Amino acid sequence: MGLYLNPGKESFQQICNGIYVDKTDMIDYVNSTIGTPAKLTCFSRPRRFGKSFAAKMLCAYYDKSCDSRELFDGLKISKMDSFEKYLNKYDVIYLDITRFISTVGTLSDVVKRLQADVIEELKSAYPLYVKEDEKALANALFAISHRTGNKFVIIIDEWDALFREAKDDDNLQKEYVQLLRGLFKGGTATDETIAAAYMTGILPIKKYGTESALTDFQEFTMTSPAKLAKYVGFTEDEVKFLCDKYHMDFDSMQTWYDGYSFNQIQHVYSPNSVMLAIRNEEFQNYWTASETYESLKKYIEMDFDGLKGAIISMLSGEAVRVKVSTFQNDMTSFRNKDDVLTLLIHLGYLAYDSKTQKATIPNLEVAGAFGDAVGGTDWAYVATAIRDSDDLLDATIQGKAEKVADALEKAHEGVCSALEYNNEASLSAAIVLAYYTARRQYEIVHELPTGKGFADLAFLPRKYSDYPAMVVELKYNQDADTAIRQIKEKRYDGKLKEYFGNLLMVGINYDRETKKHTCVIEKA
């Protein structure tokens, strides 16, 4: 067993000993690519979404230096036809790019150091076939395969780490791409050497213009995971099983960590956060434990037309259209707001619906990360609204109508200055923004307009909350009493109709000429 050649099964064994969700059926997909033109797979996902777990699982399955049968016995892959055919049948090359970055003296030495270290292990295992002065990893692997007939499975974890850590070093990036092209360039040498390859990281494969740097790879990403969608994170059924097993509240788990959806599967959860909530027996924002708000702040503050408005719209609960095709899959080549938003999708800060081509903030946990990030920007009115939103909710519940009107007036003024759509919609957005932290206690539902009315908002208490429900009615150039009367006259359908409990009626009127907001709050 080596560090890079045939690393064994121990790492995956430790994963199985913890809180474990069986994702081994993904092995069957990789098995289906062996011996085909689709044998090169790149599956990118955000941090904390199980990338390294999957890489170590594949190592344990293919590594011919160990016997992994007992480890996989009873897991999903053991029941599939391909299980016996490829179990422990290959030499595995496992490369964790972050490890090389952390151990070299300077980043510029990473590619040379990587090749030298792996070649050194290959010489020990195959002393007759690797030249003593060999410096090219692709040549060493080909020499072994050509002389012995043995093929390799190459697994690269955090493949894109150099594009993130050395984002301004074009020469190093090109050297790294050349290494990968040498390994996976296609043709006879690759076919003779590589049984399968699996790369995982955060970013999709780097583009140069419109062309991928590694054209032979089949790519699965956060904008298009295709048939691998159920392996992006935990599915709803998997989370329900965990909640039942560990006696956790499923509704709370859903509120905090759900929100990613794809064509093939509608509910995908952040795996690391789910496991930490179970381990700690507490629902909270685990995202910021491994990410500082600075990493998000620097992107949302970039100077691109429409970016600030798009972020504020999403903070207000809206979905924003994003063109993902122009993104160059790196951390520097931003040309417009869509490139920035696409990066945030790949980083997991935004969820993306490929059918509508729109992005949203996925869940309560990530909303907290955005709240922290905005608090560090110079967006004074937004930061103030979010910072004061707990006080606003308290004032609403206590019936302090003047204080509520004053807070909403400030938020509305700020939102109108940043958004490009009409005042009716901007007032609704301002209210949701002003009640930003209320989403911890409420599901906020945007109701449809009726007649001459404007978008109503229903604040429905979450299962674990003892807060009253609230209905907010918006009026222009009328009065807040009219808004209250309309709430009483309406016959609400859907979730609000099903709610039984205390209800607050909140009427808001906006005078276009004076720019003043008035508020009336009544208990129903």
N, C-alpha and C positions, 0 to 999 in steps of 0.2 A: 504494500500500500504506500502511495506517495502523496505529496502535496498536490501534484498536478496530474500525474499519470495514475489512473485507478485509485481514487481517494477512498474507496470503500463505502460501507453502509452506515457507519456509526452516526454521522450527522443526521441522517434521516431517521435512524432509530430513536435518537433523542427527541426529534420532532413528534414522532408517534407516541412517545411517553407523556407528552403534555396534552393540552386541550387540542384535539385533533379532529379535523374534518377531512374525510376521505375524498381526495381529488385524483386518485390513482388512475381513474378511467382516462385521464388526459394522456397517459402513456400509450393507450391504444391508438390515439390519433398519431403520435410520433411514430409508433410502429407501422402505421399504414403508409407512412412516407418513405420508409426504408426501401432502397432499390428503385425509387421513382424520381422523376425530375423535381418533385416537391419535397425532397429530403432536407432542405434547408429552411428552418423555421425561426422567425423572430417575433417574439410576443412581448410587447412593451406594456407596462402598467405603472401606476404611481408607487411611491414609497409606501410601505406598510400593507401592500396588497398581495404578499405571498410569493414574490418572485424567487427569492432564495430558497424557500421551501420547495418549490417546484423543481428548481435546478438540482437540489440535493436528492430529491426523490428520483429523478432520472439517473443521476449518478449511481445510486444504490441499485436500481433495476438493471442497468446495462453492464456494470462493472464486472468483468470476468474474473477478477482476483478474489472475489468473495462469493459466498452462497447466501442469497437474499430470499430464498423461497419461503422460509418461515416468517420473515418480516412482512412479506406481502400476502401471506396466506389469510384468507378471509376478507381481504380488501377488494374493491371493485375490479381491479385489473386481473385478479386471480380467476375471475369467472369469465374472462373474455378469451376468445379463440387465439389471440396473438400472444397470450401470456407465456406459454412454454417456449414458443418459437425463438424469442429474443432475450429471455431472462438470463442475465450474466453471460452474455455471448461476445462482448466487445471490450477492447481496450478503450477506456474513457479518458479523454483529456478535459480536465476541469479548470477553467480560468476565472478567478474572481478578480476583475480588473481593479476594484477598489483596494485589494490587498497589495497589488503591485504599486499602486500610487502611494500607499502609506509606507512602503518599505524602501523606496528609492530615495536617494539624496536629492535629486532634482527631477522634476516632471519630464524634462527632455530625455531622460534615460529610460523611461518606462518601457517603450517598445523593444529596445535592445535588451533590457534586463529580462523582460518577459520571455523572449525567445531563448536567451542564454540559459535561464533556469529550467525551462521545460526541456530543452535539448539535453541538458545535463542528466535529467532523469531518464530520458529516452536512451541515452548512451549506456546507462547502468542496466536497463532492462534489455536492450538490444545492442550489445557492444560490437557485434560483427557487422552491423548494417548502417551505422551512423558515422560519417566521417569525423575524425578528431577535430578538424578545424571548421566544421559546419556551423554556420551562423544563421541560416534561414530555416525557420521552423517548418515551413511547407515542404522544403526539400528533404528534411529529416523524416517527416511522416511518410512522404512518398517513397523514400528509399526502403523504409521498413515494410510498407504494404507491398511494394513491388517484389521484394525478395521473399516475404513470408506468406503473402496472401491475406494477412490480417488487416481488417478495416477498423477505423476509429469512429467513435461517437464523440463529437466535440461539444461541450457545454460551456457557454460563456455567460457568467453572471455579471450584472451591471456593465454590460457591454459598452454603454454610452458614457461611462464615467469620465473618460478623457474629454469628451465634448462638453461636459459640465464643469470639470475641474480646471481644464486648460482651454476655456472657451475662446480665448483670444490668441492662442498659439496655432496658427494655420499650418505651420510646417509639421508640428507634432501630430496634428489631426490627420494630415495627408499621409504621414509615415504610418500611422495606425491603420488608416483605410487601405493602404497598400499591403500591409500584413494580412488583413482580412481578405482582400482580393486574392492574395497568393494562396490562402487556404481554401477559398470558396469560389474561385474564378470560373468553375465549370470545366467541361471537357474531360478528356480521358484521365488526367492526373487526379482531379477531384473525384471522379467516379470510382477510380481504383482505390483511393485513400479513405474517403468519407462514406460511412454507412448512413449517418444522419448528423445534423447539427441543430442545436437549439440555443438561441441567444435570447437573453431577457434583459430588460433595462427600463428606463423611464421614457426615453425618447424613441420615436420611430427612427428608422435608418436615415442618416444624413442625406439630404438632396444637394445636388449641384445643378442649379437651374431647376428644370423639371424632372431630371433623371435621378434615380436612386443610386447611391454609391455602390450598392451591392444588389444588382438587378435580379439575381437568381433566388433571392430569399422570398418566401411566402410570409407576408407581414400581417400581424394581428395587433390592433392598436385600440386606444380608448375611443377613437372616433369610428373605428370599424373592426370590432373583435370577431365578427363573423361566427363561425362554428365554435370558437373557443370562448364565447361570451360567458358561459357558466363557470369558467375558470378564472375570470377577472378577479372576483372576490367571492364572498359567501352568498349563496342563493337564499331566498326567503325560507324554503323548506329546511335548509341546513341550519339557519338561525333559529327557526322554531324548534328544531330538535335540540339544539344547544340550550335554549332557554328552558325547555322542559327538563332536560337532564340536570342542569345546574340551578334550577329554581329561580330564573331571572324573568322579569316582566317583559314580554315580547313587545307590547305597544311602546314601551320606553326605548327598547333596543331599536325599533323601527324609526322612532322619532329622531334619535341621536345619530344613527349610522347608516340608514338606508338612503336611497336617492339616486343611485346610478342605474340607468336602464338602457337596454339595447333592443334591437329588433327581435332577437331570439329569446331574450329573457328580460322581464320588466323590473325586477327588484334585485339589486346587487348591493351588498353591504361591505363596508370597510373592514377587512378581516382582523387586522391588528387591534383596532378599537373594540370590536366585539369581544375578542379574547381578553383584553385588558379589563373590560367591564366585568366579565365573568370572574376573572382572577381577583379583582379588587372588590367585587360585589358592590359596584358603584358606577352609575352612569355619569360621565363627565366628558370634557373635551380632552381627549388623549392625543389629538392631532398636534397640539402645541408642545407636547413632550418631546417630539422629535423634529419639529419645525419651528423656528422663530418667526414672529410676524414680519420681520425684516425681509425674509425671502419672498413674501407675497407683496409687501409694500412697494418694493422697488419696481415691480412690474405694473401695478395698478396706477402708479404715478407717472408712467411714461407719457411723453408728450405726443400723443397721436389724436387726431380729430375724432371725436365721438367716443373715445375710450372712457373718459370720466362719466359721461352720460350713461354708457352701457353698464358700467359697474354700479352706478346709483340705481338704475332700473332693476338690476338683479338683487341688490340689497333690499329693494322694495318688493321683492317676491315675483318679479316678472321674468319671462324668458326672453332672451335676446338672440337674434339671428347672427350666426357666425359662419364666415366662409373659411373652411379649414384647409382648402387645397393649396393655398399659396405658402403655407408655413414651410420653412426650410429644414425643420427638425433639428434646430440647434438653439443655443441660448443667446445668440447675438444678431442674427439676420432678420430683425424685425423691420417691416416696411409699412405696417398699418395696424390699426387696432385689432383686426381679425387675427393677425399673427400672434399678438400678445394673448388674446383670449384663447387661441388654440393651444398655446403653451400651457395655460392654466388648466385646460381640459386634460392634457397629458400628465400634468402634475397632480391631478385629482381635486383641484380647487373648484372645478366646475364639472357638472354633468352635461352630457351632450346627447341630444336626440337626433339621430341621423335622418329620420323621416321629416321632421319639421326644420331641421338644420338650425336648432336653437339650443342655447346653453342656459343653465340655471345654477344657482347655489344649491347643492344637493340635500343638505341636512343640517340639523341643529349644530352639530360639531363643527362643520366647516363654516357655518354662519358665524360661529364664535371666532374663528380664525380671521374672517373678514372684518369683524367688528374690531378686533385688536389691531389689525393692519391699518384700517381707516383712522383709528384713534391716533396713529403716529404720522398721519399725513397733514398737509396744510389745508385740507378740506374742512374748514372750521365749522360750518353749519351742519355738515354730515356727522363729523366727530362729536359735536355737541349734542345733536339729536340722539345719537346712539348712547352716548354717555349718560344722558338724562332720561332715557326711556323707562328705566325702572321707576323713577319718580313720577313720570307721566302716567304710568299704569296705576300706581298707588293713588294719584290724584283723581283719576277716572273712577276708580272703585269707591273712593270716598266722596264722590259727587262734587268735586271742586271744579265747576264748569269754567270759571274764568281762567284758572291756571291751565286747564286743558286747551282752551281756545288760544291762549298766548303761546303755548308750546307748539301747537299745530301751525299757527301763523308763521312762526320763525322757520319751521321745517319747510312749509310750503314755499316761502319766499326763496329759500336756498335751492330747493328742487327745481323750481321754475327757471332759475338762472342756468341750470345745467342740462335740462332736458329740452328736446326739440319738438315735443308734442303738446297738445292743447291743455288748457288749465284744468278741465274736468279730470283728465287722466292723471295730470300731475298732482292734483290734490289727493287723489286716491293713493298714488305712490308715496306722497309725503306722509300720509297718515301711517301707512305700513312701516315706513322708515322710522317715524317718530316712536312707534311701538316696537322697535326692533327686537329688544330682549324679551318682549311678551311672548315670542314664539316658543320660549321655554315652557310656558304654561298653556299656550293656545295653538290650535291649528287655525290659521287665518285663511278664510275663504272669500274670494272675490265673487260677489253676486252679479248677475246680469242686470243691466239697466232696465227700467220699466217706465213706459210712457215718456214723460219729460224729466224723469229722475236720472240720477247719475249712479255710477257703480257703487253698490252697497258693499259693506264689509261685515262679515260675521266672524266673531272670535269665539271659537268652540273650545271649551276646556279639554285638555288632554285627560286621559283616563286617570292619571295619578294626581291631577290638580283639583284643589278645592276652590278655585277662583270661579266667579260667576261668568256665565256666557254674556257676550256683548254683541249688540247689533248697532252698527254705525251707519247712519243715513246722511248723505251729502246733498246740500242744496246750494244754488247760486242765486243771488239777488232775491231771496225770499226771506225766510227767517228760520231759526232753529226749531221753533215750536211746530212749524209745518213739517219739518223732518221727523219729529217725534210722532206727530199725528199719522204720517204716512207709514211709519214702522208699525203702529197699532192697526192700521187698516190692511196691511199686506198679509197675505197668506203664504208663509214661507214653506218651501219644499226641501227635500233632500235631508242633509245631516241636521240642519237646524230644526226641522219638523220633528225629528226623532229625539231631540234633546229635551230632557226633563230636569229642571233645576232653576236656580236663580238666574235672572236675566236683567241686564242693564241695557237701556235704550239711550243711545248717544246721538243727538242731532247736531250736525255741523252746518253752518251757513257761511258762505263766502260772498262778500260784497265786492263786485268788480271795481267800482269807482273808488271806494275808500280803502280797499285791500284789507279790510278788517274781517276777522273771523269771530263768530259767536257760537256758543255751545250751550245746549241744554242736556242734562242727564237725569233720567228717571229710572226708577226701579219698576220692573213689571212683576 
